């Protein structure tokens, strides 16, 4: 039986955490344990975690300062011990009992010497498990240039092998990049990414998040609105060069170097603007991306 460590970051999730953990330890056909890094919760999350630890046993709890969920997940993954596979989990979903074994079965078909990552579809639903229309997802990036600006795998759907875990945590990125985007990007650049359209868990949209397609459109317009003030795409290029420079091809290095220099070089901005492979999945996202590059905010 394969051993898998489920990595979770918690923050003020006391109300829904126990059901998520119950579904993790109800997994069939795998030996599962859980590593939880609490990101400075101020509610009863730690008490719930201790209760679950007493109940299920195989839970390691790390108490950390509040660094935000993006970094917290990667710190938790870095601290995970020896296992055959690793998975991310949110604090408020419910997994189907065969989620992990189906994920591992797919990964077992491929060369385990390479970084391998699997992600799956989900049933998006409200708090009563009533399905709602999910946001569209990519099975994998359109290309490597798209991979640095496009999240394609939902963190709580990701399962990876040990080689991928070690590579993903080779260094913690300095930019504020989501853990799932970073993991997917690294595995896509240096290994293999596999996807199943079969839903393997309930992704529960709490409160105002359960607005379906309207929420997607709001996020797109909000992205455009924020551009002039902040720039809304984490530029991961420098972190990729700093952490994985010796593993990158010359072509990849040249592209990432161009991306690093967009704020200081108008020539680099033009190069990315007219690069047809440097884009997002949808036109609106591509336009806002190109605009952020033009304004030197990428």
C-alpha positions in Angstrom: 0.0 0.0 0.0 1.4 3.4 -1.0 2.1 6.0 1.6 0.8 9.5 0.9 1.1 12.7 3.0 -1.7 15.2 2.6 -0.4 18.7 3.1 -2.8 21.3 4.4 -2.6 25.0 5.5 -5.3 26.2 7.9 -6.4 29.6 8.9 -9.6 30.2 10.9 -11.3 27.1 9.5 -12.8 25.7 12.6 -16.3 25.5 11.3 -15.6 23.2 8.3 -12.2 21.6 9.0 -13.4 18.4 10.6 -15.4 17.2 7.7 -12.5 17.8 5.3 -10.2 15.7 7.6 -12.8 13.0 7.9 -12.9 12.6 4.2 -9.1 12.5 4.0 -8.9 9.6 6.5 -11.8 7.8 4.7 -9.6 7.3 1.7 -9.5 3.7 0.3 -6.4 1.8 -0.8 -3.7 4.1 0.5 -1.8 4.7 3.8 -2.6 8.3 4.5 -1.2 10.8 7.0 -1.7 14.5 7.2 0.7 17.4 7.8 -1.1 20.6 8.8 0.6 24.0 9.1 -1.6 26.5 10.9 -1.1 30.0 9.6 -1.8 31.8 12.8 -5.4 31.1 13.3 -7.3 33.1 15.9 -10.4 30.9 16.2 -10.7 27.3 17.4 -8.9 25.8 14.4 -6.0 24.4 16.6 -8.5 22.8 19.0 -10.3 21.1 16.1 -6.9 19.9 14.8 -6.0 18.5 18.2 -9.4 16.8 18.4 -8.8 15.2 14.9 -5.3 14.1 15.9 -6.7 12.3 18.9 -9.3 10.7 16.7 -7.2 9.7 13.7 -3.7 9.7 15.0 -1.6 10.3 11.9 -1.7 14.1 11.9 1.3 16.3 12.4 0.5 19.9 13.4 2.9 22.8 12.7 2.1 26.1 14.4 3.4 29.0 12.3 3.2 32.8 12.1 0.8 34.3 9.6 2.6 34.4 6.2 -0.4 34.0 4.0 -1.8 30.8 2.4 0.4 30.9 -0.7 3.7 30.6 1.3 2.2 28.6 4.1 1.3 25.7 1.7 4.9 25.6 0.3 6.4 25.7 3.8 4.2 22.8 4.8 5.2 20.8 1.8 8.8 21.5 2.4 8.5 20.1 6.0 6.6 17.0 4.9 8.5 13.8 5.7 9.2 10.6 3.7 6.3 9.3 1.5 5.6 7.8 -1.9 3.3 10.6 -2.9 2.1 14.1 -1.6 -1.2 15.9 -2.0 -2.5 19.3 -1.2 -5.8 19.8 0.6 -8.0 22.8 1.4 -9.5 23.1 4.8 -13.1 23.1 3.7 -13.8 20.6 1.0 -15.0 17.0 1.0 -13.1 14.3 -0.9 -14.6 11.2 -2.6 -13.2 8.1 -0.9 -11.3 7.0 -4.1 -9.7 10.4 -4.8 -6.2 9.5 -3.8 -6.1 5.9 -5.1 -7.3 7.0 -8.5 -4.7 9.8 -8.6 -1.9 7.5 -7.6 -3.0 4.8 -10.0 -2.6 7.3 -12.9 0.9 8.4 -11.7 2.0 4.8 -11.3 1.7 4.3 -15.1 4.6 6.6 -15.7 8.3 6.9 -15.1 8.8 7.7 -11.4 12.3 9.1 -12.0 10.8 12.3 -13.3 8.7 14.9 -11.5 5.1 13.8 -12.0 1.9 15.7 -11.1 -1.7 14.7 -11.4 -4.8 16.9 -11.0 -8.5 16.2 -11.4 -11.8 17.8 -11.9 -14.2 18.6 -9.1 -17.9 19.1 -8.3 -18.2 22.8 -7.5 -21.1 23.2 -5.0 -22.6 25.3 -2.3 -22.5 24.6 1.4 -25.4 22.1 0.9 -23.5 20.2 -1.8 -25.8 21.6 -4.5 -23.8 21.7 -7.7 -23.0 25.1 -9.3 -21.3 26.0 -12.6 -17.5 25.6 -12.1 -14.9 28.0 -13.5 -13.2 26.6 -16.6 -9.9 24.8 -16.0 -7.0 23.9 -18.3 -5.7 20.3 -18.3 -2.2 21.8 -18.7 -0.7 25.1 -19.8 -0.8 26.1 -23.5 3.0 26.3 -23.5 5.8 27.2 -21.1 5.3 31.0 -21.6 1.7 30.6 -20.7 2.7 28.5 -17.6 4.2 31.5 -15.8 1.0 33.5 -16.0 -1.8 30.9 -15.9 -3.0 28.8 -13.0 -4.3 25.6 -14.4 -4.4 23.1 -11.5 -6.5 23.7 -8.4 -4.3 23.0 -5.4 -6.7 20.7 -3.6 -6.8 18.5 -6.7 -3.0 18.0 -6.9 -1.1 14.8 -6.2 2.6 14.5 -6.9 5.4 12.0 -6.6 8.4 12.4 -4.3 10.7 13.7 -7.1 8.2 16.5 -7.8 7.9 17.3 -4.1 11.7 17.7 -3.8 11.9 19.9 -6.9 9.0 22.1 -6.0 10.5 22.8 -2.6 14.1 23.2 -3.9 13.5 26.9 -3.0 10.6 29.0 -1.7 9.7 31.7 -4.2 10.0 35.3 -3.1 7.2 36.6 -5.2 3.6 36.1 -4.0 2.7 33.2 -6.2 0.0 30.7 -5.3 1.3 27.2 -4.3 -0.7 25.5 -6.9 0.5 27.7 -9.7 4.1 27.3 -8.6 3.7 23.5 -8.3 2.0 23.1 -11.7 4.6 25.4 -13.4 7.6 23.5 -12.0 6.2 20.1 -12.9 5.2 21.3 -16.4 8.7 22.8 -17.0 10.7 19.8 -15.7 8.4 16.8 -15.6 5.0 15.6 -16.7 1.5 16.8 -15.8 -1.6 14.5 -16.1 -5.3 15.4 -15.7 -8.6 13.6 -15.3 -11.9 15.2 -16.2 -13.5 12.8 -13.7 -14.5 14.8 -10.5 -12.9 13.3 -7.4 -14.1 15.8 -4.7 -16.6 18.4 -3.7 -15.2 21.9 -3.9 -17.4 23.8 -1.6 -17.9 27.5 -2.3 -18.6 29.2 1.0 -20.7 32.4 1.3 -20.2 34.9 -1.6 -17.8 32.6 -3.4 -20.8 30.5 -4.7 -21.7 32.9 -7.5 -20.6 30.8 -10.4 -19.8 32.5 -13.7 -20.7 36.0 -12.3 -17.7 35.6 -10.0 -15.4 34.8 -12.9 -16.5 38.0 -14.8 -16.1 40.1 -11.6 -12.6 38.8 -11.2 -11.7 39.7 -14.8 -12.9 43.2 -14.5 -11.4 43.5 -11.1 -8.0 42.4 -12.5 -8.2 45.2 -15.1 -9.2 47.8 -12.5 -6.2 46.8 -10.2 -3.6 47.0 -13.0 -2.9 50.7 -12.8 -2.4 50.6 -9.1 -0.5 47.3 -8.4 -0.1 45.0 -11.4 -1.8 41.7 -10.7 0.4 39.0 -12.1 3.2 37.6 -9.9 6.3 37.7 -12.0 7.8 34.3 -11.2 10.6 34.6 -13.8 13.3 35.7 -11.4 12.5 33.0 -8.9 12.6 30.4 -11.7 16.0 31.6 -12.8 17.4 31.9 -9.3 16.1 28.4 -8.1 16.2 26.4 -11.3 18.7 28.2 -13.5 21.0 25.1 -14.0 18.0 23.0 -15.1 16.5 25.4 -17.7 17.2 25.3 -21.4 18.9 28.2 -23.0 15.6 29.2 -24.8 13.8 29.1 -21.4 16.5 31.2 -19.8 16.3 33.8 -22.5 12.5 34.1 -22.2 12.6 34.3 -18.4 15.4 36.9 -18.5 13.2 39.0 -20.8 10.3 38.7 -18.4 12.5 39.7 -15.5 13.6 42.9 -17.3 10.2 44.2 -18.5 10.1 47.0 -15.8 13.4 48.4 -16.8 13.5 47.8 -20.5 11.0 49.0 -23.1 12.5 46.7 -25.6 11.7 43.7 -23.4 8.2 45.0 -22.9 7.7 45.1 -26.7 9.2 41.6 -27.1 6.6 40.1 -24.7 3.7 42.1 -26.0 4.3 40.8 -29.5 5.1 37.3 -28.4 2.0 35.3 -29.4 2.9 32.4 -27.0 3.0 34.7 -24.0 -0.7 34.8 -23.3 -3.5 33.6 -21.1 -6.3 31.2 -22.0 -9.0 33.8 -22.7 -8.8 37.1 -24.6 -9.7 39.3 -21.6 -6.9 37.8 -19.6 -4.4 38.1 -22.4 -5.3 41.8 -22.9 -4.9 42.6 -19.2 -1.6 40.7 -19.2 -0.2 42.6 -22.2 -1.4 45.9 -20.7 0.4 45.1 -17.5 3.6 44.5 -19.5 3.1 47.7 -21.5 2.7 49.7 -18.3 5.7 48.1 -16.6 3.6 46.5 -13.9 4.2 42.8 -14.7 
